[in-house]
Amino acid sequence: MVFLLAPKNHDFYVSTDNKMRQRITDEYGIEYLADSFVPDLKDNEYGKAYTAFAATVDEMLTYYEKEGKPYVPLDPWAIVGILGTALLLAAIVYGSISSYLEEGMETTAHAAEADDYLSYSSVRITHSKDTHIRTSESRRAKYEPKTSSSSSHITTSSCDSDYGGGGGKY
């Protein structure tokens, strides 16, 4: 595995042989690897970038040795599936609890007239002043378009079956 860096042009490239390509794939591995060191390259922290590169390669190779397959970051659609399942379970729990509580309420009985639902002895309004106890403020950063020099777009070169890798700009 070779990590090539051209600081003058802000280019980087990671090249792998076929054996390493099986452990760190061109499709997901190189991009995951680049995500670990490109932020440091953008800050001109080359020592930190090399350290992050080595640590991430070590992490990915350790994963391959333990699992027998290359590391693939969690698919965003898998996260959506997990969240969807959690929301479905929450809706079921909410529905069962609310129906249980509604059955125990005395005011849910049917009445012939609207006045029958009111209990005049239970509510007495004595003040007509609103007091706000909670306020919230939200802020949103202005949109700043990214220039091509700050993009971490990864290009892969897998035209040769003996070598792999990918690179991009930082």
N, C-alpha and C positions, 0 to 999 in steps of 0.2 A: 504494500500500500504506500502510495506517495501523495504527499500534500504539497501542492505547488501554490505559490503565492506571488503575485505581481503587484506590490503596493502602489507603484506609480500609476497603474491603470485601474487599480481597485478590482482586480480579478483574482479568483482562486479556482483551483481544480483539485479534485481528489481522484486519483487513479488506482484501480485495483486489478489484480490478476484474477484468473478464473476461480481459483480456490477461495480467495477473499471475497469475490463477488457473490459466492453462494452464502457467505456469512453476513455480509453487508450489501444488500441488494441495491441496484441502481434505482429501482422504482420508489422505495420508501426509505431505505437506509441512508443514502447519501443526503437526502433532504433533511432527515432527522439529525444527522451528523452536522450538517451545515447550520441548522438552527441553534446548535450549541455554541458555535464559535463565531458566527457572523456578527452578532452584536458587539463582541469585543474588537473585531476587526474594524467595525465602523467607528469605534472610539479610539482607534490607533493603539490599542492595548494588545500588541502582538504576543507578548509572553503569556497573557491570560488566554488568548485565543489558542495558542499551541497547547496549553495545559488543558483547556476545555476539549480540544480535539482528542488528545490522548485519553482523557478520562471517559469520553463518550465512546471511543473505539473500544476501550477496555470493558465498558458496561455492555456494549453490544456483543462483543466476543464471549464474555462470560455468560450472557443470556443464551447464545448459540450453544455453548458447551453444556449448559444445564438442560435446555429444552430440546436441542437437536434441530432447531429451525431458526431462521433469521428473525431478528426483532422487527416487529411491525407495530408502529404506534396505533393507539386505539382509534378505530374508524369513527368519524363524527356521527354516522348513522347508528352505530352501536350505542352511543350516548343518547341519541334521540329515542331509541328503543327502550333503554333503561329508564329514562325520564317518563316515557309514555306508560310503561308498566307501573311506575311509582304513582303517577297521577290516577291511573285506573284504580289501583288499590286504595288510594286516598279517597276517591269518590265513593267507593263501596263502603268504606268505614264511615265516611261522613253521612251517607244515606241511611245506614243502619242506626247510627247514633241519633240522628235527627228524627227518624221515624219513631224510635223508642221514646224520645223526649216528648214528641207531639202526642203520643198515646197517653202520657201521664198528665197532660195539661187539662185543666177544667174548662178553659175558654174555647176549646175546639169542638164543643157540642153544637149541634145545629140549633138555630133559633129562628122563630118566625119573623121577627123584626130586628132591625139594626140596633135599636136601643137595648134589646135583650143581651147584647154582647158587652155592654158597658157596666162597669161596677163603680158607681159614684162614690162609694166609701173608700175605695182603694187609691184614688189619685186626687191630690189637691195641689193646684198650681198656686204658688204664693209669690213668685217673682217673675218678671218678664225681661230679664237681662241675660244675654248670651255671654258665656265666658269660654274663651278658647284655651284649652290646656295643652294642645299639641299643634305645632306648626312644622312644616317641612319645607326645605328649600332644595332645589336640584339645579345643578349646573352642567352644562355640556360644553366640551372643548370645541373650538372652531375647527372645521375641516381644513386640513392642509394637504394639498395634493402631493404625492410622493414623486420625486424625480427619479429618473432611470438609474442614477448613480446610487441611490439608497435602496434599491430593490434587491431582494435576495432571491431572485428567480433562479432556479436550478435547471441547468440543461444537462442532459445525460447523453452519453455517447455509447450506445450498445450495438454499434454496427459490426463489431468484431466479437466473435464468440470467445476469444481468449482473454479479453480485457474488458473492463467496465469502469464506471466512475461517473463523475459529473462535476459541474462547477457553475460559477456565475459571478455576479458582481456584488460588491459590498459597499 
